[in-house]
């Protein structure tokens, strides 16, 4: 398990595979209502990013078509990333394997896996002509070689297999259905790099920090960044904001070793005084490696913070009386998000759509539910596609529960949770396109009504999650709610959400249209205080993410990223809270 230098209880995860992504630390009495969101925006402006994991791809093939007349083919494989505009970006080439129709290539390619985006890959195999065998593979002109076949998949399709291995049939464009179509099989094997599993948990404490506020004590937080050879340092972790405290002790943070490369690489730890305008005051900083941080913990001594100051053309360090201490340093190897997925855990996608009258008549172009004859997606369709296209890879049977709320079925009362497919008993539909088809069919078979209530659909999702726990199934549920309006059952919704925090469930809310979504932000633990039920029960973890659809339009993907980026962390927080191990 590595070296653990403290008996203190572990805390929230901060960064990387072992921790399930960067923890956006909740207020819990330590920070203001929007403090952590402002800090998150501050870090994003400095290139702070979400969960990533280093993956190594290996390729082999079998039963390739023989491109040579007098001998067997000499195959080489190329890996491409498919960009959003459809063009291909070459990532790597393998070596040439001589005289083989069943090559196993030695060359491997490392790439970064990101949960919140689809990463389409294209693989091409060529027979390299004998006259080019002494030419470096990077210098080979592909138009001079014989094309043997092509295969495509998303990186997620490989990583969700229990063996992390995927067989793909090689194809040639324009040749399907015309003569021979079996051009062999390409096998892609993915391995998560060891650094993704090694993490370091730390507890930081400061003393005698400078007070920057006039009428109260300063509100401090730490940012840990790695120093790069060129350009500014890159943030990899942050603490929560500690209110009104000049001697703060922060919650534990966990950093994944893959983001550092080596324990000897330099880091900078900066202490800031929080300001709501995002212009945070630098109180001081220290520069150390992880190895020296471990030494700092062992010595139980502090180190003085310094502030760089310009003196003429030189920069000198002004040492402050404030000190930083390392109260805990614990290095361990832990299961990653991808370890759980490979061991059989699924992310089950569910969707609930707002059918209240404020959306407008779907037959009119100004309606949020308008189905454009040209095929252009409306906001509801766009949200389903943007989120569903990513999550579908983690749901093996691709049967998705789909509900509507706020509508009146034919000859019936207003329903705040009805099956989108019209069935009385079965809520599941087949695939993402099944959701879209059921949605368009429902528009023609219900009357838009109201009010906007979330409690019913959240309780339905919670019941499914609860049943799954009872049946000991390896499932984690994700409910996407798409709505155009302000909810009218805020307290009931908060009660339902807090209850759901003890279940394997996360809730994504997308706001469409121009309504005021302030109440939605109350539900999002990143943007408000911790949720509390009407009887005083506090949410055990953050499971709600909210984003307005206007932030996703015009081809941008940043809002979708922000909506999905915390899901691995929420998944991991549930697994760890229940002491569930990846097998």
Secondary structure by P-SEA (a helix, b strand, c coil): cccccccccccccccccccccccccccccccccaaaaaaaaaaaaaccccbbbbbbbbbbbccccccccccccbbbbbbbbbccccbbbbccccccccccccccccbbbbbbbbccbbbbbbbbbbbcccccccccccccccccccccbbbbbcaaaaaaccccbbbbbbbbcccccccccccbbbbbbbbccccccbbbbbbbbbcccccccccbbbbbbbbbbbbccccccccccccccccccccccccbbbbbccccccccbbbbbbbbbccccccccccccccccaaaaaaaaaacbbbbbbbbbbcccbbbbbbccbbbbbcbbbbbbbbcaaaaaaacccbbbbbbbbbcccccccccccccccccccccccaaaaaaaacccccccccccccccccccccccccccccccccccccccccccccaaaaaaaaaaaaacbbbbccccaaaaaaaaaaaaaaaaaaccbbbbbbbbbbcccccaaaaaaaaaaaaccccbbbbbbbcccccaaaaaaaccccccccccccccccccccbbbbbccccccccaaaaaaaccaaaaaaaaaaaaaccccc
